[in-house]
């Protein structure tokens, strides 16, 4: 029997030539959006700015979860760029969220506020749920959305400062997040109040010569507010057990340190009994109402030290006493202005809800310190830029009619929502990407932000 020939070993294959790593791709954006993004060019190196614009575009165009890789898919770059390029933008690239915040602050004030008008800033904090012991700064915090006896949740806690503006097509104020600070326990960044003051001072530094009126809930009141810049005023809700004092008595000319505060005043309930309440018309929460108010000038020494404050007692339905007490360091503001200013604080609650539920902020998750410090602010920057673009270039009176045509069950809808703004921007981006006259297919090459 003939011996069969030995099987031939396959010839070694030469490695396939690797194509050079793509450095970019043509990306067509509307000119109105390009103008907004160009304001941030100085915050990044040239390659990093390309990634910044691409990820923002993917964030806006994405309809599913806006993870880091999801942004690449939304920008049609998932087959052109490695996902490492997107992740490194958050974890290793050289850029500062503080510089981006400063540019964003000036952009919002320039576009949406009258020249030299005081800037109203709302401050609040929120929890973004996370899992895993290796997530930077993740811990147990108060969670207002949690159910049960102990409303706590595990994740990253963020202090957010938002500029409150009024737009011509809305009858309610809207808050635009511009400042962001991560709460890190057992460090100098553990106090939310301290972080809030830092954010406000950063906003003030970005707006030289302007006055900043801060409004926050009762949790943002403490000794950290002593010695505020004269161009910063602080308005918050007064705690029922607050220790108020009369104004400091005049100097006697005797030796020794002069008194910094007067005698301690009675409790708020006792102060309200003999107070004279005056009917006042206020506009708040979309309604005009008549309330009774009483104003007292005194010291809240435990919080603001020797700085004088106005205490505004508001009686809505109560026939005796008061319903809510507000305190403000703005001695030039009337009672009506203080009440309406505090009512506008609710806009930041709505902004946080829209960011989480509508625009998808927080869906992108990271573990490394730099990435954790940047990912959530990146999403909030995208949310703010969405409203800036819509207010300056995207709004059209027919937007509400078009939305009602698609969803006719919204019979009382008369104003565009944040979801409508996001949808409008997404449509404009898609039209720019797929217009027949210039389709801009995805091919390796540098990004060009064409009009």
VEXDREN-2710 file (C-alpha; in Angstrom, 1 decimal):
% VEXDREN-2710
k/r/px/py/pz
1/UNK/0.0/0.0/0.0
2/UNK/1.5/3.3/-0.9
3/UNK/2.4/5.5/1.9
4/UNK/0.3/8.7/1.8
5/UNK/2.2/11.9/1.6
6/UNK/2.7/13.8/4.8
7/UNK/0.2/16.7/5.2
8/UNK/1.7/19.9/4.1
9/UNK/1.8/22.5/6.8
10/UNK/0.0/25.7/5.9
11/UNK/2.3/28.5/4.8
12/UNK/2.7/31.2/7.4
13/UNK/0.4/34.1/6.8
14/UNK/1.9/37.5/6.7
15/UNK/0.2/39.9/9.1
16/UNK/-2.4/42.1/7.5
17/UNK/-1.3/45.6/7.1
18/UNK/-2.8/47.9/9.7
19/UNK/-4.4/51.0/8.6
20/UNK/-3.3/54.1/10.5
21/UNK/-5.4/55.0/13.5
22/UNK/-8.0/57.6/12.4
23/UNK/-7.5/60.9/14.0
24/UNK/-10.9/62.4/13.2
25/UNK/-13.9/62.3/10.9
26/UNK/-15.9/64.9/9.1
27/UNK/-18.7/66.2/11.3
28/UNK/-21.2/68.6/10.0
29/UNK/-23.0/70.8/12.5
30/UNK/-25.3/73.7/12.1
31/UNK/-23.5/77.1/12.2
32/UNK/-25.5/78.3/15.2
33/UNK/-24.2/75.3/17.2
34/UNK/-20.7/75.6/15.9
35/UNK/-20.6/79.2/17.2
36/UNK/-21.4/78.0/20.7
37/UNK/-18.8/75.2/20.7
38/UNK/-16.1/77.5/19.4
39/UNK/-16.3/79.5/22.6
40/UNK/-14.8/76.5/24.4
41/UNK/-11.8/76.0/22.0
42/UNK/-9.4/77.7/24.4
43/UNK/-10.2/75.2/27.2
44/UNK/-8.7/72.2/25.2
45/UNK/-5.8/71.2/23.1
46/UNK/-6.7/70.8/19.4
47/UNK/-7.1/67.0/19.5
48/UNK/-9.1/67.2/22.7
49/UNK/-11.4/69.8/21.3
50/UNK/-12.2/67.5/18.4
51/UNK/-13.2/64.8/20.9
52/UNK/-15.2/67.3/23.0
53/UNK/-17.2/68.4/20.0
54/UNK/-17.7/64.8/18.8
55/UNK/-18.9/63.5/22.2
56/UNK/-21.2/66.5/22.6
57/UNK/-22.7/65.8/19.2
58/UNK/-23.2/62.1/20.1
59/UNK/-24.7/63.1/23.5
60/UNK/-27.3/65.2/21.7
61/UNK/-28.0/62.8/18.8
62/UNK/-28.3/59.7/21.0
63/UNK/-31.8/58.5/21.9
64/UNK/-30.8/55.4/23.9
65/UNK/-28.6/55.4/27.0
66/UNK/-25.9/58.1/26.8
67/UNK/-22.9/56.1/28.0
68/UNK/-19.4/57.0/26.8
69/UNK/-19.6/54.4/24.0
70/UNK/-23.2/55.5/23.4
71/UNK/-21.9/59.0/22.6
72/UNK/-19.6/57.5/20.0
73/UNK/-22.6/55.6/18.4
74/UNK/-24.6/58.8/18.5
75/UNK/-21.8/60.7/16.7
76/UNK/-21.5/57.8/14.1
77/UNK/-17.9/57.2/15.2
78/UNK/-18.1/53.8/16.8
79/UNK/-16.5/52.2/13.7
80/UNK/-14.0/55.0/13.2
81/UNK/-12.6/55.7/16.6
82/UNK/-11.5/53.3/19.3
83/UNK/-13.6/53.6/22.4
84/UNK/-10.4/54.2/24.4
85/UNK/-10.2/57.7/22.7
86/UNK/-13.6/58.6/24.2
87/UNK/-12.8/57.2/27.7
88/UNK/-9.4/58.8/27.8
89/UNK/-11.1/62.2/27.2
90/UNK/-12.6/61.9/30.7
91/UNK/-9.8/60.0/32.5
92/UNK/-6.5/61.3/31.1
93/UNK/-7.0/64.3/28.7
94/UNK/-5.6/67.6/29.9
95/UNK/-8.5/70.0/30.4
96/UNK/-10.2/71.6/33.4
97/UNK/-13.9/71.5/34.2
98/UNK/-13.4/74.8/36.1
99/UNK/-12.3/76.5/32.9
100/UNK/-15.2/75.1/31.0
101/UNK/-17.6/76.3/33.7
102/UNK/-16.2/79.8/33.6
103/UNK/-16.7/79.9/29.8
104/UNK/-20.2/78.5/30.1
105/UNK/-21.0/81.1/32.8
106/UNK/-20.0/84.0/30.6
107/UNK/-21.8/82.5/27.6
108/UNK/-25.1/82.1/29.5
109/UNK/-24.9/85.6/30.9
110/UNK/-24.0/87.2/27.5
111/UNK/-26.7/85.4/25.6
112/UNK/-29.6/85.2/28.0
113/UNK/-29.3/88.1/30.5
114/UNK/-29.6/91.9/29.9
115/UNK/-26.3/93.8/30.0
116/UNK/-25.0/94.4/33.6
117/UNK/-28.1/92.8/35.1
118/UNK/-27.7/91.0/38.5
119/UNK/-27.1/87.3/38.1
120/UNK/-29.5/85.0/40.1
121/UNK/-27.8/81.7/41.0
122/UNK/-29.7/78.7/42.6
123/UNK/-27.7/76.1/44.5
124/UNK/-28.7/72.6/45.4
125/UNK/-27.2/69.1/45.5
126/UNK/-28.2/65.7/44.1
127/UNK/-27.2/62.1/44.2
128/UNK/-26.2/60.1/41.1
129/UNK/-26.5/56.4/42.0
130/UNK/-23.4/54.2/41.5
131/UNK/-22.3/50.7/42.3
132/UNK/-19.0/49.2/43.3
133/UNK/-16.4/49.9/46.0
134/UNK/-13.8/51.3/43.6
135/UNK/-15.9/54.2/42.3
136/UNK/-14.1/57.4/43.3
137/UNK/-15.9/59.4/46.1
138/UNK/-18.9/57.1/46.1
139/UNK/-20.5/56.7/49.5
140/UNK/-23.8/56.8/51.3
141/UNK/-25.7/60.1/51.1
142/UNK/-29.2/61.4/51.7
143/UNK/-31.4/60.5/48.8
144/UNK/-34.6/62.4/48.5
145/UNK/-36.0/59.9/46.0
146/UNK/-35.4/56.9/48.2
147/UNK/-38.3/55.3/50.0
148/UNK/-38.5/53.9/53.5
149/UNK/-37.5/55.0/56.9
150/UNK/-34.0/55.9/56.0
151/UNK/-33.8/57.8/52.7
152/UNK/-30.2/57.2/51.8
153/UNK/-28.5/56.0/48.6
154/UNK/-25.1/55.0/47.4
155/UNK/-23.3/57.0/44.7
156/UNK/-21.7/60.4/44.0
157/UNK/-23.1/63.5/45.5
158/UNK/-22.9/66.7/43.4
159/UNK/-23.4/70.3/44.4
160/UNK/-24.7/72.2/41.5
161/UNK/-24.9/76.0/40.9
162/UNK/-27.3/77.1/38.2
163/UNK/-28.0/80.5/36.7
164/UNK/-31.7/81.3/36.7
165/UNK/-33.0/83.0/33.6
166/UNK/-36.3/84.0/32.1
167/UNK/-37.0/83.2/28.4
168/UNK/-39.6/85.1/26.3
169/UNK/-41.4/81.9/25.3
170/UNK/-41.7/80.5/28.9
171/UNK/-43.7/81.8/31.8
172/UNK/-41.5/80.2/34.4
173/UNK/-37.8/80.7/35.3
174/UNK/-35.4/78.0/34.0
175/UNK/-32.1/77.1/35.7
176/UNK/-29.0/76.4/33.6
177/UNK/-26.3/74.5/35.5
178/UNK/-22.9/76.2/35.2
179/UNK/-21.0/75.1/38.3
180/UNK/-20.3/71.6/39.6
181/UNK/-18.5/70.3/42.7
182/UNK/-18.1/66.7/43.9
183/UNK/-18.6/65.9/47.5
184/UNK/-15.7/63.8/48.8
185/UNK/-16.0/62.7/52.4
186/UNK/-13.1/63.0/54.9
187/UNK/-11.6/65.8/52.8
188/UNK/-11.9/69.6/52.5
189/UNK/-14.6/68.9/49.9
190/UNK/-16.9/67.2/52.4
191/UNK/-19.0/70.2/53.2
192/UNK/-21.8/71.0/50.7
193/UNK/-22.0/74.5/52.0
194/UNK/-18.3/75.1/51.6
195/UNK/-18.5/73.7/48.0
196/UNK/-21.5/75.9/47.3
197/UNK/-19.6/79.0/48.4
198/UNK/-16.6/78.1/46.2
199/UNK/-18.9/77.6/43.2
200/UNK/-20.5/81.0/43.7
201/UNK/-17.1/82.7/44.1
202/UNK/-16.0/81.1/40.9
203/UNK/-19.1/82.4/39.1
204/UNK/-18.3/85.9/40.6
205/UNK/-14.7/85.7/39.3
206/UNK/-16.0/84.9/35.8
207/UNK/-18.3/87.9/35.9
208/UNK/-16.2/90.9/37.0
209/UNK/-18.2/93.9/38.1
210/UNK/-21.5/92.1/38.4
211/UNK/-23.7/91.2/41.4
212/UNK/-24.6/87.6/42.2
213/UNK/-27.8/86.9/44.1
214/UNK/-27.7/83.3/45.5
215/UNK/-30.8/81.4/46.6
216/UNK/-30.8/78.0/48.3
217/UNK/-32.8/76.0/50.7
218/UNK/-32.3/75.9/54.5
219/UNK/-29.5/73.3/54.3
220/UNK/-27.2/76.0/52.8
221/UNK/-26.8/78.2/55.9
222/UNK/-23.9/78.0/58.2
223/UNK/-20.7/79.6/59.4
224/UNK/-19.1/79.1/56.0
225/UNK/-21.1/82.0/54.8
226/UNK/-19.4/84.6/57.0
227/UNK/-17.4/87.2/55.2
228/UNK/-19.1/87.0/51.8
229/UNK/-17.9/89.2/49.0
230/UNK/-20.0/92.4/49.0
231/UNK/-21.2/91.6/45.5
232/UNK/-22.7/88.3/46.7
233/UNK/-26.1/88.2/48.5
234/UNK/-27.5/85.1/50.0
235/UNK/-31.2/84.2/50.4
236/UNK/-32.4/81.1/52.1
237/UNK/-35.2/79.8/54.3
238/UNK/-34.8/80.6/57.9
239/UNK/-34.8/77.7/60.3
240/UNK/-37.6/77.7/62.9
241/UNK/-35.0/77.4/65.7
242/UNK/-32.7/80.1/64.4
243/UNK/-31.1/82.3/67.1
244/UNK/-31.7/85.9/66.0
245/UNK/-30.1/89.0/67.7
246/UNK/-30.8/92.7/67.6
247/UNK/-28.4/94.9/65.8
248/UNK/-25.2/95.7/67.5
249/UNK/-25.6/98.7/69.9
250/UNK/-23.6/101.9/69.1
251/UNK/-20.1/102.2/70.5
252/UNK/-19.9/103.6/74.0
253/UNK/-16.4/105.0/73.7
254/UNK/-15.3/102.9/76.6
255/UNK/-12.3/100.7/76.5
256/UNK/-12.6/97.2/75.3
257/UNK/-14.0/95.5/72.2
258/UNK/-17.3/96.9/71.1
259/UNK/-20.3/94.6/71.1
260/UNK/-20.8/92.7/67.8
261/UNK/-24.5/91.8/68.4
262/UNK/-27.4/93.0/70.4
263/UNK/-29.7/91.2/72.7
264/UNK/-31.1/87.8/71.7
265/UNK/-34.6/88.1/70.2
266/UNK/-37.5/85.9/70.9
267/UNK/-38.4/82.8/68.8
268/UNK/-40.0/83.4/65.3
269/UNK/-43.4/82.4/66.5
270/UNK/-43.3/85.0/69.3
271/UNK/-41.9/87.6/67.0
272/UNK/-44.8/87.1/64.5
273/UNK/-47.5/87.7/67.1
274/UNK/-47.0/91.5/67.5
275/UNK/-45.7/92.0/63.9
276/UNK/-47.6/94.1/61.4
277/UNK/-48.4/92.1/58.3
278/UNK/-48.9/94.0/55.1
279/UNK/-50.8/92.6/52.0
280/UNK/-48.4/92.2/49.1
281/UNK/-48.9/90.9/45.6
282/UNK/-46.2/88.4/44.5
283/UNK/-45.7/86.3/41.3
284/UNK/-44.4/82.8/42.1
285/UNK/-44.8/79.3/40.8
286/UNK/-46.6/80.6/37.7
287/UNK/-49.3/82.3/39.7
288/UNK/-50.0/85.7/41.1
289/UNK/-51.2/85.7/44.7
290/UNK/-51.7/88.1/47.5
291/UNK/-49.8/87.3/50.7
292/UNK/-49.2/89.0/54.0
293/UNK/-45.6/89.8/54.9
294/UNK/-43.7/91.3/57.8
295/UNK/-40.1/92.4/57.6
296/UNK/-37.5/92.5/60.4
297/UNK/-33.9/93.7/60.2
298/UNK/-31.6/91.9/62.6
299/UNK/-28.6/89.6/62.9
300/UNK/-28.4/85.9/62.3
301/UNK/-25.0/85.8/64.1
302/UNK/-24.5/82.1/64.1
303/UNK/-24.6/82.1/60.3
304/UNK/-23.6/85.5/58.8
305/UNK/-21.8/86.9/61.8
306/UNK/-22.2/90.7/62.2
307/UNK/-23.6/91.1/58.7
308/UNK/-27.2/92.5/58.9
309/UNK/-30.0/90.5/57.3
310/UNK/-33.7/91.0/56.4
311/UNK/-36.1/88.4/57.8
312/UNK/-39.3/88.2/55.8
313/UNK/-42.3/86.4/57.5
314/UNK/-44.8/85.2/54.9
315/UNK/-48.4/84.3/55.8
316/UNK/-50.3/82.6/53.0
317/UNK/-53.2/80.9/54.7
318/UNK/-52.4/81.2/58.3
319/UNK/-54.7/83.6/60.2
320/UNK/-52.2/83.8/63.1
321/UNK/-48.4/83.5/62.9
322/UNK/-46.6/82.8/59.7
323/UNK/-46.2/80.0/57.1
324/UNK/-42.6/80.5/56.0
325/UNK/-39.7/82.7/57.1
326/UNK/-37.0/83.8/54.6
327/UNK/-33.7/85.5/55.3
328/UNK/-31.6/87.5/52.9
329/UNK/-28.4/89.5/53.1
330/UNK/-29.7/91.8/50.3
331/UNK/-30.9/94.8/52.3
332/UNK/-31.9/96.7/49.2
333/UNK/-34.4/94.0/48.1
334/UNK/-38.1/94.4/48.9
335/UNK/-40.2/91.7/50.5
336/UNK/-41.7/90.9/47.1
337/UNK/-38.3/90.5/45.5
338/UNK/-37.1/88.2/48.3
339/UNK/-40.2/86.0/48.1
340/UNK/-40.1/85.8/44.3
341/UNK/-36.4/85.1/44.4
342/UNK/-36.8/82.2/46.8
343/UNK/-39.7/80.8/44.7
344/UNK/-37.4/80.8/41.7
345/UNK/-35.2/78.3/43.6
346/UNK/-37.5/75.5/42.5
347/UNK/-36.2/75.9/38.9
348/UNK/-33.0/74.1/39.9
349/UNK/-35.1/71.1/41.2
350/UNK/-36.7/71.0/37.8
351/UNK/-33.4/71.3/36.0
352/UNK/-31.9/68.4/37.9
353/UNK/-34.9/66.2/37.1
354/UNK/-34.7/67.2/33.4
355/UNK/-31.0/66.4/33.4
356/UNK/-31.5/62.9/34.8
357/UNK/-34.8/61.9/33.2
358/UNK/-34.7/63.8/29.8
359/UNK/-31.2/64.5/28.7
360/UNK/-29.6/61.4/30.3
361/UNK/-27.0/63.0/32.6
362/UNK/-25.4/60.3/34.8
363/UNK/-25.9/57.4/32.5
364/UNK/-22.2/57.5/31.6
365/UNK/-20.3/55.9/34.5
366/UNK/-16.6/55.9/35.4
367/UNK/-14.5/54.9/38.3
368/UNK/-11.2/56.8/38.0
369/UNK/-11.0/60.1/40.0
370/UNK/-10.5/62.4/36.9
371/UNK/-13.3/60.7/35.0
372/UNK/-15.7/60.9/37.9
373/UNK/-15.0/64.6/38.3
374/UNK/-15.7/65.2/34.6
375/UNK/-18.4/62.9/33.4
376/UNK/-21.5/64.3/35.2
377/UNK/-20.4/68.0/34.6
378/UNK/-19.9/67.1/30.9
379/UNK/-23.6/66.0/30.7
380/UNK/-24.8/69.1/32.6
381/UNK/-22.8/71.3/30.2
382/UNK/-24.5/69.6/27.3
383/UNK/-27.9/70.3/28.9
384/UNK/-27.2/74.0/29.4
385/UNK/-25.9/74.3/25.9
386/UNK/-29.1/72.7/24.6
387/UNK/-31.2/75.4/26.1
388/UNK/-28.8/78.2/25.1
389/UNK/-29.0/77.0/21.5
390/UNK/-32.7/76.7/21.5
391/UNK/-33.2/80.1/23.1
392/UNK/-31.0/81.9/20.6
393/UNK/-31.4/79.9/17.4
394/UNK/-33.8/77.0/17.7
395/UNK/-37.1/78.3/19.0
396/UNK/-40.0/78.7/16.6
397/UNK/-43.7/79.4/17.5
398/UNK/-44.8/76.3/15.6
399/UNK/-42.7/74.0/17.8
400/UNK/-45.6/73.6/20.3
401/UNK/-48.1/72.9/17.6
402/UNK/-45.9/70.3/16.1
403/UNK/-45.5/68.6/19.5
404/UNK/-49.2/68.6/20.1
405/UNK/-49.8/67.2/16.6
406/UNK/-47.5/64.2/17.5
407/UNK/-49.0/63.9/21.0
408/UNK/-52.6/65.3/20.8
409/UNK/-53.4/64.2/24.4
410/UNK/-51.4/67.2/25.6
411/UNK/-54.4/69.5/25.1
412/UNK/-53.2/72.2/27.4
413/UNK/-49.6/72.3/26.2
414/UNK/-48.7/75.9/25.3
415/UNK/-45.0/76.1/25.9
416/UNK/-42.0/74.0/24.8
417/UNK/-40.5/71.6/27.3
418/UNK/-36.9/70.7/27.7
419/UNK/-37.7/67.4/25.9
420/UNK/-38.9/69.5/23.0
421/UNK/-35.7/71.5/23.0
422/UNK/-33.6/68.3/23.0
423/UNK/-35.7/66.8/20.2
424/UNK/-35.4/70.0/18.1
425/UNK/-31.6/70.1/18.4
426/UNK/-31.3/66.4/17.6
427/UNK/-33.4/66.9/14.4
428/UNK/-31.2/69.8/13.3
429/UNK/-28.0/67.8/13.9
430/UNK/-29.4/64.8/11.9
431/UNK/-30.4/67.1/9.1
432/UNK/-26.9/68.6/9.0
433/UNK/-25.3/65.1/8.9
434/UNK/-27.6/63.6/6.3
435/UNK/-28.5/66.5/4.0
436/UNK/-28.4/65.3/0.4
437/UNK/-26.4/68.2/-0.9
438/UNK/-23.5/67.4/1.4
439/UNK/-23.9/63.9/3.0
440/UNK/-20.6/63.8/4.9
441/UNK/-20.1/60.1/5.1
442/UNK/-17.9/58.8/8.0
443/UNK/-14.4/58.4/6.7
444/UNK/-11.0/58.9/8.4
445/UNK/-9.9/62.5/8.4
446/UNK/-9.9/65.6/10.6
447/UNK/-13.2/66.9/12.0
448/UNK/-14.5/70.0/10.2
449/UNK/-17.2/71.9/12.0
450/UNK/-18.9/73.1/8.9
451/UNK/-22.0/75.4/8.8
END
